[in-house]
């Protein structure tokens, strides 16, 4: 499957992506190598007709970066957020509250821990400190406090690299507290690995299941596009979001990856109307934006 995907990326390199919002964008500046910086990416995405990008950094809040780039590249909607890894104090309500105060109001997303998540560290068999979201089958008080802030500030709450079981616990508590915008971060990929039944349960609570191109190509490949297509049919496109999770050196740039992603899904029989729903409408709704 790799060669056809690379071929698709090449042939789709100049495809227009009018109205698409990518909610999973890694870019520079970062403390790890990235294929493009956020400024150049915003210019590129705008030239391809994209509506917006959510800048994600595992270790630094990105609301201020989104604000600055909006001043330089008008005509594309940039958003940021905070990923609750050890560099921001872990599951730290004070850090989330401060992010919501950033000028411009472009800090729209909270990711529960990713690379420092207990589930990730144990999955990777690493011997280092980690950040927990639960203990003995119960969410920790600080996790519930962050969920409360997501409800208060109408943020998009993502489950990060929590386990599938933890993700469902987070969603249940988020629904109880009135969080409006919920996303299961790359639900099929390690170390999350939700089953179809778990994805359906998440969808029944109003959460979106994220499917990322990074999971079916290049350095992060775990699945074939046919696996994604089956899962999307099983869950229903109305509950899915397509994003790139690009930015790794050696992978396609984000717009090229998305164009190849969409072309590959069409080849697997996913209708263009469903692709538009998952890449334009659902991301807008998840961010609390008007649907164009």
C-alpha positions as CSV (number, residue, x, y, z in Angstrom):
1,X,0.0,0.0,0.0
2,X,2.9,2.4,0.6
3,X,3.8,2.9,-3.1
4,X,0.2,3.7,-4.2
5,X,-0.1,6.2,-1.3
6,X,3.1,7.9,-2.2
7,X,1.8,8.0,-5.8
8,X,-1.5,9.5,-4.7
9,X,0.4,12.1,-2.7
10,X,2.4,13.1,-5.8
11,X,-0.6,13.3,-8.1
12,X,-2.7,15.1,-5.6
13,X,0.1,17.7,-4.7
14,X,-1.9,20.6,-6.1
15,X,-5.4,19.5,-5.4
16,X,-7.6,22.1,-3.9
17,X,-8.9,21.6,-0.4
18,X,-11.5,24.3,-0.2
19,X,-13.1,24.6,3.2
20,X,-11.0,21.8,4.9
21,X,-10.0,22.2,8.5
22,X,-7.1,20.1,9.8
23,X,-7.4,19.7,13.6
24,X,-4.1,17.9,14.0
25,X,-1.1,19.9,12.7
26,X,2.5,19.5,13.9
27,X,4.9,22.2,12.7
28,X,7.8,24.3,13.7
29,X,9.0,25.9,15.8
30,X,9.2,22.8,18.0
31,X,11.7,21.0,20.2
32,X,11.7,18.1,17.8
33,X,12.4,18.2,14.0
34,X,9.4,19.3,11.9
35,X,9.0,19.4,8.1
36,X,7.7,22.9,7.9
37,X,7.2,25.9,10.2
38,X,3.7,27.1,11.1
39,X,4.0,30.3,9.1
40,X,4.9,28.6,5.9
41,X,2.3,26.0,6.5
42,X,-0.4,28.6,6.9
43,X,0.6,30.2,3.6
44,X,0.6,26.8,1.9
45,X,-2.7,25.8,3.4
46,X,-4.3,29.1,2.4
47,X,-3.1,28.7,-1.2
48,X,-4.8,25.3,-1.3
49,X,-8.1,26.7,-0.2
50,X,-8.1,25.3,3.3
51,X,-10.3,27.0,5.9
52,X,-8.2,26.4,9.0
53,X,-5.6,24.6,11.0
54,X,-5.2,23.6,14.7
55,X,-1.6,23.9,15.7
56,X,-0.5,21.1,18.0
57,X,2.6,20.9,20.0
58,X,3.2,18.1,22.6
59,X,5.1,20.3,24.9
60,X,4.2,24.0,24.3
61,X,0.9,25.8,24.3
62,X,0.1,27.2,20.8
63,X,-2.7,29.8,21.3
64,X,-0.2,32.7,21.0
65,X,1.4,31.2,17.9
66,X,-2.0,31.0,16.3
67,X,-2.6,34.7,17.1
68,X,0.7,35.9,15.6
69,X,0.3,33.9,12.4
70,X,-3.3,35.2,11.9
71,X,-1.7,38.7,11.8
72,X,0.7,37.7,9.1
73,X,-1.5,35.4,7.1
74,X,-5.1,36.7,7.0
75,X,-7.8,34.6,5.4
76,X,-7.2,31.3,7.1
77,X,-8.4,30.4,10.6
78,X,-5.6,29.4,12.9
79,X,-6.3,27.9,16.4
80,X,-4.1,26.6,19.1
81,X,-4.4,24.7,22.3
82,X,-2.6,23.0,25.2
83,X,-1.3,19.4,25.5
84,X,-1.2,18.4,29.1
85,X,2.2,16.7,29.2
86,X,4.8,17.2,31.9
87,X,6.2,20.4,30.4
88,X,3.1,22.3,31.3
89,X,2.7,20.6,34.7
90,X,0.7,17.6,33.5
91,X,-3.1,17.7,34.0
92,X,-2.9,21.2,35.2
93,X,-6.1,23.2,35.4
94,X,-4.2,26.5,36.0
95,X,-2.4,26.1,32.7
96,X,-5.7,25.4,30.8
97,X,-7.3,28.5,32.5
98,X,-4.3,30.7,31.5
99,X,-4.5,29.4,27.9
100,X,-8.1,30.5,27.6
101,X,-7.0,34.1,28.6
102,X,-4.6,34.4,25.7
103,X,-5.3,37.4,23.5
104,X,-7.5,36.6,20.5
105,X,-9.3,33.7,22.1
106,X,-7.7,31.2,19.7
107,X,-6.8,28.7,22.3
108,X,-9.7,26.3,21.6
109,X,-8.3,22.8,22.3
110,X,-7.2,20.8,25.3
111,X,-5.5,17.5,24.7
112,X,-5.2,15.2,27.7
113,X,-1.6,13.8,28.0
114,X,-0.1,12.4,24.9
115,X,3.6,11.3,24.9
116,X,3.8,11.7,28.7
117,X,0.5,9.8,29.3
118,X,0.8,6.9,31.7
119,X,-0.8,4.7,28.9
120,X,1.8,5.8,26.4
121,X,4.8,5.4,28.7
122,X,3.7,1.9,29.7
123,X,2.8,0.9,26.1
124,X,6.3,2.0,25.0
125,X,7.9,0.2,27.9
126,X,9.8,3.3,29.0
127,X,11.2,3.8,32.5
128,X,10.4,7.5,33.1
129,X,7.9,9.8,34.8
130,X,4.4,9.9,33.4
131,X,1.1,11.8,33.7
132,X,-1.9,9.9,34.9
133,X,-5.6,10.8,34.2
134,X,-7.1,8.0,36.4
135,X,-6.3,5.7,39.2
136,X,-8.0,2.5,40.2
137,X,-10.7,2.9,37.6
138,X,-11.6,6.5,38.6
139,X,-10.7,9.8,37.0
140,X,-8.3,11.9,39.1
141,X,-9.7,15.2,40.6
142,X,-7.4,17.2,38.4
143,X,-8.8,15.4,35.3
144,X,-12.3,16.3,36.4
145,X,-11.2,19.9,37.0
146,X,-9.8,20.2,33.4
147,X,-13.0,18.7,32.1
148,X,-15.0,21.4,34.0
149,X,-12.9,24.1,32.4
150,X,-13.5,22.6,28.9
151,X,-17.2,22.9,29.7
152,X,-16.9,26.4,31.1
153,X,-14.9,27.8,28.2
154,X,-16.6,25.8,25.4
155,X,-13.3,24.1,24.5
156,X,-12.7,21.1,22.3
157,X,-11.6,18.3,24.7
158,X,-9.4,15.6,23.2
159,X,-8.6,12.3,24.9
160,X,-4.9,12.3,23.9
161,X,-3.0,9.1,24.4
162,X,-5.3,7.8,27.1
163,X,-6.2,4.1,26.9
164,X,-9.5,3.2,25.2
165,X,-11.0,2.5,28.6
166,X,-9.8,5.8,30.1
167,X,-11.0,7.6,27.0
168,X,-14.6,6.3,27.6
169,X,-14.4,7.4,31.2
170,X,-13.3,10.9,30.1
171,X,-16.2,11.1,27.7
172,X,-18.7,10.0,30.3
173,X,-17.5,12.6,32.7
174,X,-17.4,15.2,30.0
175,X,-21.0,14.6,29.0
176,X,-22.0,14.7,32.7
177,X,-20.3,18.1,33.0
178,X,-21.7,19.4,29.8
179,X,-18.7,19.6,27.5
180,X,-20.0,20.3,24.0
181,X,-17.0,19.4,21.8
182,X,-15.4,16.0,22.2
183,X,-12.8,14.2,20.1
184,X,-11.1,10.8,20.6
185,X,-7.6,11.4,19.4
186,X,-6.6,9.0,16.6
187,X,-8.9,6.4,18.0
188,X,-7.5,3.4,16.2
189,X,-3.8,4.1,16.6
190,X,-1.4,2.9,19.4
191,X,-1.5,3.4,22.2
192,X,-5.3,4.1,22.2
193,X,-6.5,1.2,20.0
194,X,-10.3,1.5,20.5
195,X,-12.3,-1.4,19.2
196,X,-15.2,-0.9,16.9
197,X,-17.6,-1.4,19.8
198,X,-15.7,1.2,21.9
199,X,-15.7,3.7,19.0
200,X,-19.5,3.2,18.6
201,X,-19.9,3.8,22.3
202,X,-17.8,7.0,22.1
203,X,-20.0,8.2,19.1
204,X,-23.1,7.5,21.1
205,X,-21.9,10.1,23.6
206,X,-21.5,12.6,20.9
207,X,-17.8,12.3,20.5
208,X,-16.0,12.5,17.1
209,X,-13.5,9.7,16.3
210,X,-10.4,11.1,14.7
211,X,-8.7,9.3,11.7
212,X,-5.3,10.6,10.8
213,X,-3.3,10.1,7.6
214,X,-0.1,9.5,9.6
215,X,-1.6,6.2,10.6
216,X,-1.7,4.8,7.1
217,X,1.5,6.2,5.5
218,X,5.2,6.8,6.1
219,X,6.9,6.8,9.5
220,X,3.7,6.3,11.5
221,X,1.9,3.7,9.4
222,X,-0.1,1.1,11.4
223,X,-3.0,0.4,9.2
224,X,-4.2,0.2,5.5
225,X,-6.7,2.7,4.1
226,X,-9.1,-0.2,3.8
227,X,-9.0,-0.6,7.6
228,X,-10.0,3.1,8.0
229,X,-12.7,2.8,5.4
230,X,-14.3,-0.2,7.2
231,X,-14.1,1.6,10.6
232,X,-15.7,4.8,9.1
233,X,-18.5,2.7,7.7
234,X,-19.0,0.9,11.0
235,X,-19.0,4.1,13.1
236,X,-20.7,6.4,10.6
237,X,-19.2,9.4,8.9
238,X,-21.3,11.8,10.9
239,X,-19.2,10.8,14.0
240,X,-15.7,11.0,12.3
241,X,-13.1,13.6,11.6
242,X,-10.2,13.3,9.1
243,X,-7.0,15.0,9.9
244,X,-3.4,14.8,8.9
245,X,-1.2,14.4,12.0
246,X,1.6,15.4,9.6
247,X,4.7,17.4,10.2
248,X,7.2,14.6,10.6
249,X,10.3,14.8,8.6
250,X,10.0,12.4,5.7
251,X,6.2,12.5,5.6
252,X,4.2,14.6,3.1
253,X,3.3,18.1,3.9
254,X,-0.1,18.5,5.5
255,X,-2.1,19.6,2.5
256,X,-0.5,17.0,0.2
257,X,-1.1,14.3,2.9
258,X,-4.8,15.3,3.2
259,X,-5.3,15.3,-0.6
260,X,-3.8,11.8,-0.8
261,X,-5.8,10.7,2.2
262,X,-9.1,11.8,0.6
263,X,-8.2,10.3,-2.8
264,X,-7.3,7.0,-1.1
265,X,-10.6,6.9,0.8
266,X,-12.5,7.6,-2.4
267,X,-10.7,4.7,-4.0
268,X,-11.9,2.6,-1.0
269,X,-15.5,3.6,-1.8
270,X,-16.0,6.4,0.7
271,X,-18.3,9.0,-1.0
272,X,-17.0,12.5,-1.5
273,X,-20.0,13.8,0.5
274,X,-18.8,11.8,3.5
275,X,-15.2,13.1,3.1
276,X,-16.5,16.6,3.0
277,X,-18.5,16.0,6.2
278,X,-15.5,14.5,8.0
279,X,-13.0,17.1,6.8
280,X,-15.1,20.3,6.7
281,X,-18.3,20.2,8.6
282,X,-17.4,18.0,11.6
283,X,-14.1,19.8,12.4
284,X,-15.9,23.1,12.3
285,X,-18.6,21.8,14.7
286,X,-15.9,20.3,17.0
287,X,-14.3,23.7,17.2
288,X,-17.5,25.5,17.8
289,X,-17.4,27.3,14.4
290,X,-20.2,28.1,12.0
291,X,-20.5,25.6,9.2
292,X,-19.8,27.2,5.8
